[in-house]
Amino acid sequence: MALFNKVALVTGSSSGIGFAIAKEFAENQGATVLVCSRNINGAIKALRKIKGNTQAVGLDVRREKDVRSVAKRAVLDHGGVDILVNCAGHRFDNAIWYKKYHQMTDRVLDAILDVDLKGTIHMTRAFLPSMIRKTNRSHCASGVIINIASTPALSGQKEGAPYTIAKAAVIAVTKHIALEYGNQKIRAYTLALGNIATDATYYSMTKRGRKIATSEPAMKRWGSAVEVAKVAACLGSESFSYATGNTIIIDGGKVIV
Ligand SMILES: NC(=O)c1ccc[n+]([C@@H]2O[C@H](COP(=O)([O-])OP(=O)(O)OC[C@H]3O[C@@H](n4cnc5c(N)ncnc54)[C@H](OP(=O)(O)O)[C@@H]3O)[C@@H](O)[C@H]2O)c1
C-alpha cells in the first residue's frame, strides 16, 4: 500500500496502460484514483472494473479550459492530486506508423502533437501549482509527475516519425519540470516504453508485425501493461525520493543506454 492516502490522476485510463496504472494504484497501492476518458461513460465503465477508491472524470487533454476546470475540481474534492500520470496518447494507427518521414503531413503531425505533447503540457501546467501547494503542506511527501513516452524517442525509428517527435519532446517536458520544481518537492519521470501488449498495439497488428516486435528485445517477448503499472507505482511512492528527471526504459532490453 505504498500510495495509501495519495490522490492520483491518470489520463487515458479507460484502456490499455493507463487503465492498468489506475487499477494498480487503486487496488494494490491504496491510492484514490481519478480515472479519465474523453467520454465520461468510458471512464465510468473502466472504474467499474477497479476495486478501491476511484472517481470518473471526462477529460480531453487537448482542451486546456477543460483541463483547468478538472484541476480546480480536484482541489475542491481532494485538496489536489499527489501523482499525475500523463498516459493519454493519440491512438496507434498503422497508416501513420508505417509512413516514412517525407510522407508526414502537418495534419497528422498536429493531431499527434496535440494529444501526446500539448496534452501533457496542458496537464502539467494546470496541475503543478496545486501540487506544489499540497506538497508544501506535507512534511515529507513529494508530488510526482509521470509522463509516458516511447523508446523511439531515444533511439529513433525507421517509421512513425510523428510519434517519435511528440514523445521526444515529452522527455524534455519531464526534464524541465524536474529541474524547475525539484526544490519545491516535485519529482518527474518519463517512462519510455517498448512493445507493450494492449488492444491498441498487439491486438491491432498483423501477425508478421507482432512477430517482428517479439524478436526485437533481449527478452524476446512483449511487455504487459501491468509490468508498466508496477514501475509507475514505485515511482509514485517515496521509494524514489532522491531520483528525478529520469527516463526509465521499459522495453525488455531493446534500447540499452
Ligand atoms: N502499447 C505500447 O506498446 C506503447 C509503446 C510506447 C508508448 N505507448 C504510449 O502509452 C500510452 C498508452 O498506450 P496504450 O497502448 O495503452 O493505448 P490506448 O489503449 O489507445 O490508450 C490511449 C488512451 O488515451 C486516451 N486518449 C486518446 N486521446 C485523448 C485525448 N485527446 N484526451 C484524453 N485522453 C485521450 C484514450 O482514452 P479515450 O478514448 O477513452 O478518451 C485511451 O485510454 C500512449 O501514450 C502511448 O503512446 C504505448
The ligand as an SDF file (V2000), in Angstrom:
LIG
                    3D

 48 52  0  0  0  0  0  0  0  0999 V2000
    1.3480   -0.0290  -26.0870 N   0  0  0  0  0  0  0  0  0  0  0  0
    2.5840    0.2470  -26.4700 C   0  0  0  0  0  0  0  0  0  0  0  0
    3.3130   -0.6090  -26.9960 O   0  0  0  0  0  0  0  0  0  0  0  0
    3.1520    1.6390  -26.2540 C   0  0  0  0  0  0  0  0  0  0  0  0
    4.5120    1.8450  -26.5540 C   0  0  0  0  0  0  0  0  0  0  0  0
    5.0450    3.1150  -26.3460 C   0  0  0  0  0  0  0  0  0  0  0  0
    4.2620    4.1320  -25.8320 C   0  0  0  0  0  0  0  0  0  0  0  0
    2.9470    3.9030  -25.5600 N   0  0  0  0  0  0  0  0  0  0  0  0
    2.1530    5.0120  -25.0210 C   0  0  0  0  0  0  0  0  0  0  0  0
    1.4130    4.5740  -23.8990 O   0  0  0  0  0  0  0  0  0  0  0  0
    0.1790    5.2860  -23.8130 C   0  0  0  0  0  0  0  0  0  0  0  0
   -0.9810    4.3030  -23.7200 C   0  0  0  0  0  0  0  0  0  0  0  0
   -0.9840    3.4550  -24.8550 O   0  0  0  0  0  0  0  0  0  0  0  0
   -1.9340    2.1790  -24.9650 P   0  0  0  0  0  0  0  0  0  0  0  0
   -1.2130    1.1640  -25.7760 O   0  0  0  0  0  0  0  0  0  0  0  0
   -2.4760    1.8120  -23.6460 O   0  0  0  0  0  0  0  0  0  0  0  0
   -3.0890    2.7590  -25.9170 O   0  0  0  0  0  0  0  0  0  0  0  0
   -4.6510    3.0630  -25.7070 P   0  0  0  0  0  0  0  0  0  0  0  0
   -5.3400    1.9000  -25.0650 O   0  0  0  0  0  0  0  0  0  0  0  0
   -5.1450    3.5340  -27.0410 O   0  0  0  0  0  0  0  0  0  0  0  0
   -4.6450    4.2560  -24.6710 O   0  0  0  0  0  0  0  0  0  0  0  0
   -4.6690    5.5810  -25.0470 C   0  0  0  0  0  0  0  0  0  0  0  0
   -5.6110    6.3140  -24.1310 C   0  0  0  0  0  0  0  0  0  0  0  0
   -5.5540    7.7030  -24.4130 O   0  0  0  0  0  0  0  0  0  0  0  0
   -6.8650    8.2220  -24.3310 C   0  0  0  0  0  0  0  0  0  0  0  0
   -6.9470    9.4130  -25.1970 N   0  0  0  0  0  0  0  0  0  0  0  0
   -6.7880    9.4880  -26.5440 C   0  0  0  0  0  0  0  0  0  0  0  0
   -6.9100   10.7580  -26.9550 N   0  0  0  0  0  0  0  0  0  0  0  0
   -7.1680   11.5090  -25.8550 C   0  0  0  0  0  0  0  0  0  0  0  0
   -7.4070   12.8820  -25.6160 C   0  0  0  0  0  0  0  0  0  0  0  0
   -7.4100   13.7870  -26.6070 N   0  0  0  0  0  0  0  0  0  0  0  0
   -7.6180   13.3030  -24.3280 N   0  0  0  0  0  0  0  0  0  0  0  0
   -7.6360   12.4240  -23.3220 C   0  0  0  0  0  0  0  0  0  0  0  0
   -7.4260   11.0930  -23.4700 N   0  0  0  0  0  0  0  0  0  0  0  0
   -7.1930   10.6490  -24.7240 C   0  0  0  0  0  0  0  0  0  0  0  0
   -7.8030    7.1010  -24.7300 C   0  0  0  0  0  0  0  0  0  0  0  0
   -8.9890    7.1980  -23.9800 O   0  0  0  0  0  0  0  0  0  0  0  0
  -10.4470    7.6010  -24.5550 P   0  0  0  0  0  0  0  0  0  0  0  0
  -10.5240    7.1360  -25.9740 O   0  0  0  0  0  0  0  0  0  0  0  0
  -11.3720    6.8420  -23.6330 O   0  0  0  0  0  0  0  0  0  0  0  0
  -10.5520    9.0690  -24.3820 O   0  0  0  0  0  0  0  0  0  0  0  0
   -7.0360    5.8600  -24.2490 C   0  0  0  0  0  0  0  0  0  0  0  0
   -7.4800    5.4750  -22.9620 O   0  0  0  0  0  0  0  0  0  0  0  0
    0.1450    6.2050  -25.0250 C   0  0  0  0  0  0  0  0  0  0  0  0
    0.6070    7.4880  -24.6690 O   0  0  0  0  0  0  0  0  0  0  0  0
    1.1080    5.5260  -25.9890 C   0  0  0  0  0  0  0  0  0  0  0  0
    1.6730    6.4210  -26.9160 O   0  0  0  0  0  0  0  0  0  0  0  0
    2.3780    2.6790  -25.7560 C   0  0  0  0  0  0  0  0  0  0  0  0
  1  2  1  0
  2  3  2  0
  2  4  1  0
  4  5  1  0
  4 48  2  0
  5  6  2  0
  6  7  1  0
  7  8  2  0
  8  9  1  0
  8 48  1  0
  9 10  1  0
  9 46  1  0
 10 11  1  0
 11 12  1  0
 11 44  1  0
 12 13  1  0
 13 14  1  0
 14 15  2  0
 14 16  1  0
 14 17  1  0
 17 18  1  0
 18 19  2  0
 18 20  1  0
 18 21  1  0
 21 22  1  0
 22 23  1  0
 23 24  1  0
 23 42  1  0
 24 25  1  0
 25 26  1  0
 25 36  1  0
 26 27  1  0
 26 35  1  0
 27 28  2  0
 28 29  1  0
 29 30  1  0
 29 35  2  0
 30 31  1  0
 30 32  2  0
 32 33  1  0
 33 34  2  0
 34 35  1  0
 36 37  1  0
 36 42  1  0
 37 38  1  0
 38 39  2  0
 38 40  1  0
 38 41  1  0
 42 43  1  0
 44 45  1  0
 44 46  1  0
 46 47  1  0
M  CHG  2   8   1  16  -1
M  END
$$$$
